[in-house]
């Protein structure tokens, strides 16, 4: 069976993980705008990732305003890397001339 992680595989979740992978955390509003989704859609996908232990969601007060920060957990980072590795493997099977830097 495929090594793709069904918790990550939904496009919005995959993109969310991709945005969070290179950073410690990001604000909900930034992620919502980058993904071009509604608050409710991002909340749904964030909660799904949080339930499997891949995402940490924390509410903080910054400059007198409530902010929601999202970050990948160590397990989430590992799962995302494994998922991307599997996508690369599948791409190489489909096109033997594929390289990870294409």
Residue, then its C-alpha position, 0 to 999 in steps of 0.5 A: x500500500x502507498x506510504x501517503x498519509x491520509x491525514x496529510x493528503x488532502x490538498x489544503x492539509x498538504x499545503x498547510x504542512x508545506x507552509x508550516x514546515x520551514x517555520x516555527x509557527x505562523x498566525x492563523x490569518x496569514x495561513x488562511x490568506x496564503x491558502x485562500x480559504x475561509x476561516x472555517x475551512x482552515x479551522x476544519x483542516x487544522x483540527x483534523x491535523x491536531x487530532x492526529x498529533x501533527x499540529x499544535x494550536x495555541x491562542x496568545x495575546x499579542x499587542x492587545x489582540x487575540x492571535x491563533x498560532x499554528x505549528x507542526x509538532x515533531x510528529x507532524x514534521x516527520x509525517x510531512x517529510x515522509x509524505x513528501x518522500x512518498x510523493x517523490x517516489x511516486x513521481x519517479x515511478x511515473x517518470x523515471x527521468x524525474x528528479x527531486x529538483x525538477 
